[in-house]
Amino acid sequence: MKKDKRSYRVKGLELSNLTFKNNTEKKFVLSLVSHVSFKIKVLRVERGLSQEALAEMANVSISTIKFIEQNQRSPSLPMLFKLIYILDPNARVWD
């Protein structure tokens, strides 16, 4: 089976160095990345936090939060867990 080794750009987000076995797998990954970006923004707004406040709490730049929320940058796994904790310390990620 031939693997697709191209770099993908979705709404400005580059997913380089990823290989996908098929289009279904690619769509699944891209959909979840997009959903995570949206969910971070929704939780931030629900908590009444500005992007600046969230950035300060996470000890990152405001542009990092903006890029994540605009689906232009994907957070690292540790950063994602940190943001989840800040936004919802009782979140159950793997239930």
C-alpha contacts under 8 A as a table, 3 or more apart, distances in Angstrom:
res1	aa1	res2	aa2	distance
1	M	21	K	7.41
2	K	21	K	7.11
3	K	19	T	6.22
3	K	20	F	5.84
3	K	21	K	5.07
3	K	22	N	7.30
4	D	19	T	5.57
4	D	20	F	5.53
4	D	21	K	6.63
4	D	22	N	7.42
5	K	17	N	7.12
5	K	18	L	6.60
5	K	19	T	4.90
5	K	20	F	7.17
6	R	16	S	7.23
6	R	17	N	7.57
6	R	18	L	7.60
6	R	19	T	7.31
7	S	14	E	6.81
7	S	15	L	5.86
7	S	16	S	4.33
7	S	17	N	6.44
7	S	18	L	7.07
8	Y	13	L	7.75
8	Y	14	E	5.42
8	Y	15	L	5.00
8	Y	16	S	6.13
9	R	12	G	5.72
9	R	13	L	5.13
9	R	14	E	4.31
9	R	15	L	6.26
10	V	13	L	5.03
10	V	14	E	6.59
10	V	30	L	7.48
11	K	71	N	6.61
11	K	72	Q	6.70
12	G	71	N	6.91
12	G	72	Q	4.83
12	G	73	R	7.93
13	L	71	N	5.88
13	L	72	Q	4.17
13	L	73	R	5.56
13	L	74	S	7.22
14	E	72	Q	7.45
14	E	73	R	7.53
15	L	18	L	6.33
20	F	23	N	7.26
20	F	25	E	6.12
20	F	26	K	5.72
21	K	25	E	6.59
21	K	26	K	7.86
22	N	25	E	5.52
22	N	26	K	6.49
23	N	26	K	4.99
23	N	27	K	6.05
24	T	27	K	5.19
24	T	28	F	6.13
25	E	28	F	5.10
25	E	29	V	6.34
26	K	29	V	5.33
26	K	30	L	6.17
27	K	30	L	5.16
27	K	31	S	5.88
28	F	31	S	5.19
28	F	32	L	6.33
29	V	32	L	5.27
29	V	33	V	6.26
30	L	33	V	5.14
30	L	34	S	6.19
31	S	34	S	5.17
31	S	35	H	6.12
32	L	35	H	4.89
32	L	36	V	6.11
33	V	36	V	5.24
33	V	37	S	6.46
33	V	71	N	7.74
33	V	74	S	7.14
34	S	37	S	5.26
34	S	38	F	6.36
34	S	71	N	6.13
35	H	38	F	5.09
35	H	39	K	6.01
36	V	39	K	5.04
36	V	40	I	6.15
37	S	40	I	5.39
37	S	41	K	6.62
37	S	68	I	5.71
37	S	69	E	4.82
37	S	70	Q	6.87
37	S	71	N	5.59
37	S	74	S	7.71
38	F	41	K	5.31
38	F	42	V	6.25
38	F	69	E	6.17
38	F	70	Q	7.90
38	F	71	N	7.82
39	K	42	V	4.96
39	K	43	L	6.05
40	I	43	L	5.30
40	I	44	R	6.12
40	I	69	E	6.65
40	I	83	L	7.66
40	I	84	I	7.75
40	I	87	L	7.91
41	K	44	R	5.08
41	K	45	V	6.16
41	K	69	E	5.67
42	V	45	V	5.25
42	V	46	E	6.08
43	L	46	E	5.00
43	L	47	R	6.14
43	L	87	L	6.22
43	L	88	D	7.98
44	R	47	R	5.21
44	R	48	G	6.37
44	R	49	L	5.37
44	R	50	S	7.18
44	R	51	Q	7.70
44	R	54	L	7.41
44	R	87	L	6.45
45	V	48	G	4.99
45	V	49	L	5.85
45	V	50	S	7.28
46	E	49	L	7.70
47	R	87	L	7.25
49	L	52	E	7.94
49	L	53	A	5.87
49	L	54	L	6.33
50	S	53	A	5.10
50	S	54	L	6.32
51	Q	54	L	5.19
51	Q	55	A	6.04
51	Q	62	I	6.32
51	Q	65	I	6.34
51	Q	66	K	6.98
52	E	55	A	5.08
52	E	56	E	6.18
52	E	62	I	5.48
53	A	56	E	5.12
53	A	57	M	6.18
54	L	57	M	5.04
54	L	58	A	6.07
54	L	65	I	7.55
55	A	58	A	5.13
55	A	59	N	5.80
55	A	60	V	5.05
55	A	61	S	5.66
55	A	62	I	5.24
55	A	64	T	7.61
55	A	65	I	6.16
56	E	59	N	4.90
56	E	60	V	6.34
56	E	61	S	7.43
56	E	62	I	7.83
57	M	60	V	7.94
57	M	86	I	7.41
58	A	82	K	7.01
58	A	83	L	6.72
58	A	86	I	7.47
60	V	64	T	6.51
60	V	65	I	7.62
61	S	64	T	5.26
61	S	65	I	6.93
62	I	65	I	5.31
62	I	66	K	6.24
63	S	66	K	4.87
63	S	67	F	5.93
64	T	67	F	5.21
64	T	68	I	6.16
64	T	73	R	7.58
65	I	68	I	5.13
65	I	69	E	6.11
66	K	69	E	5.19
66	K	70	Q	6.03
67	F	70	Q	5.06
67	F	71	N	6.10
67	F	72	Q	4.88
67	F	73	R	5.19
68	I	71	N	5.12
68	I	72	Q	5.89
68	I	73	R	4.82
68	I	74	S	5.77
68	I	75	P	6.60
69	E	72	Q	7.56
70	Q	73	R	7.70
71	N	74	S	6.88
75	P	78	P	7.95
75	P	79	M	5.66
75	P	80	L	5.57
76	S	79	M	5.10
76	S	80	L	6.04
77	L	80	L	5.01
77	L	81	F	6.28
78	P	81	F	5.18
78	P	82	K	6.17
79	M	82	K	4.97
79	M	83	L	6.14
80	L	83	L	5.15
80	L	84	I	6.14
81	F	84	I	5.00
81	F	85	Y	6.13
82	K	85	Y	5.11
82	K	86	I	6.21
83	L	86	I	5.05
83	L	87	L	6.02
84	I	87	L	5.16
84	I	88	D	5.68
84	I	89	P	6.97
84	I	91	A	7.14
85	Y	88	D	5.16
85	Y	89	P	4.31
85	Y	90	N	7.42
85	Y	91	A	7.16
86	I	89	P	6.07
88	D	91	A	5.34
92	R	95	D	5.85
